[in-house]
Amino acid sequence: MASMETDEARRTAVAHFTEGGSKNAGWTVTGPAVQDVQTATGSRPSLVFTFRAPASDAWNRRSLPLRVAVDAETGTAETLR
């Protein structure tokens, strides 16, 4: 994938994660990892970004990192379970 596509996918993942506001501000994002993600319509190539809570957020820091997949073809974002 080209850098611009990766940058756009990152912006999409962050917007999905924050729901367009400051929710979860301060979380770090890493990625993407390219992987096939299983959806209701089958397996799709996606860019997966991982979000981690800041050290100051003890409650969320205990939970597992959250992952958001951005479909490489459609640009649709979804939170992975």
Phi, psi and omega in degrees: 000145178287157182302318181298320178297319179295317178298317179295319178296321178297315179299320179296316180297316180295317178298318178296316183293318183270356182055038175075005181231206182261009177306136179063030177299144178092351177290147177265149179240134175234160179122184017264157166254133179270124179205161174278132180245130180282124177239180179297334182259006179126189181274132183233139175292130184219159171260123184251126179249141181250132179248134178235140179290150176292157181301331181286349181260077186301322182298306182284336180296330180289335182281164178294155174300150178263145181237139177237129178257136175245117181301126184294335182265317186260341183079009180283135180255145174212148177279131179272145180259000000 
